[in-house]
Structure formats: structure tokens, C-alpha cells
Amino acid sequence: MVGYLLALRMPTLFAGGTILELLELTVAEPMRGRGTGSALIRAVQAKAREAKDVEVTVPTRRAADFYRALGVHETAVHLTWSPT
């Protein structure tokens, strides 16, 4: 396996339509830096356009520069509760 991406499409009221949330993205270590991750994100963006999703969300701050280079921008703070 070279890379893996998991996204979930969800209907929302707050966004006024469906959003596509990117939950996981990983690329095998030897393939990193060769455009594989970018190609996976562009594929998701194309699918979102086809489906007329309102937005694609990425609930992470890891690799922020990577996502920004692909047109993703920060819009909110992600709040989390953990049942510990």
C-alpha cells in the first residue's frame, strides 16, 4: 500500500449542505515527499466538487503547512472531550 485516505460525508445544518470530513491520511514512509498525499487530497477535493459538498474539513493541526499548500485554511478551534 502506498497511501490511504479516509473521509466521511455528512449532511449538516450549520454549513448549509454536506461536508466531507477528512479523518485519516497516511503515506508509506518511502513514498513521502513524492506527491502521493497531495494527489490523495486533490482526489478528495474533486469528489467534493462532484458531490457539491459545501466544504472539506480537516480536523487536525498536524502537517498544517501541507494542508495550507493545498488550499485548506484554518477556520475554528477543534474542541475535544475525552472520557478518562
C-alpha atoms as one frame of an Amber mdcrd trajectory, in Angstrom:
protein
   0.000   0.000   0.000   1.337   3.419  -0.966  -1.197   5.675   0.746  -4.541
   5.707   2.478  -7.233   8.337   2.922 -10.485   8.057   4.861 -13.177  10.710
   4.505 -16.778  10.810   5.673 -19.567  12.793   4.013 -22.060  14.284   6.466
 -25.213  16.349   5.991 -25.135  19.482   8.147 -27.408  22.354   9.026 -24.613
  24.682  10.160 -22.828  24.595   6.786 -25.976  24.579   4.685 -25.252  21.275
   2.962 -22.980  18.257   3.088 -19.397  18.447   4.240 -16.663  15.944   3.533
 -14.520  15.429   6.621 -11.025  14.069   6.121 -10.466  11.687   9.019  -7.208
   9.937   8.129  -4.384  10.398   5.647  -1.180   8.424   5.635   1.509   7.712
   3.083   4.088   4.922   3.369   7.411   6.299   4.595   9.379   5.514   1.392
   6.759   7.336  -0.710   6.561  10.538   1.336   7.604  13.735  -0.374   6.723
  12.417  -3.849   3.260  13.950  -4.219   1.220  10.928  -3.123  -0.504  12.699
  -0.226  -1.192  15.749  -2.375  -2.704  13.537  -5.070  -4.993  11.907  -2.499
  -6.154  15.315  -1.244  -6.765  16.581  -4.781  -8.827  13.445  -5.465 -10.957
  14.163  -2.378 -11.367  17.776  -3.457 -12.528  16.604  -6.907 -15.039  14.194
  -5.349 -16.322  17.011  -3.113 -16.853  19.223  -6.161 -18.702  16.423  -7.985
 -20.922  15.784  -4.967 -21.487  19.532  -4.477 -20.259  19.350  -0.896 -20.188
  22.721   0.851 -16.691  22.161   2.243 -13.962  19.683   3.040 -12.831  19.762
   6.664  -9.576  18.512   8.162  -9.810  18.246  11.980  -6.062  18.350  12.637
  -3.187  20.720  13.138  -0.571  18.164  12.218   1.004  18.900   8.854  -0.742
  22.276   8.725   1.676  23.618   6.105   0.963  20.590   3.890  -2.785  21.240
   4.003  -2.426  25.008   3.559  -0.426  24.435   0.368  -3.475  22.565  -0.959
  -5.898  25.414  -0.263  -7.041  24.443   3.238  -7.277  27.259   5.775  -7.934
  27.336   9.499 -11.425  28.470  10.446 -12.067  27.284  14.012 -10.679  25.664
  17.114 -11.366  21.941  17.417 -12.669  21.163  20.927 -12.378  17.626  22.282
 -13.731  15.796  25.315 -12.078  12.585  26.481 -13.847  10.220  28.881 -10.848
   9.495  31.116
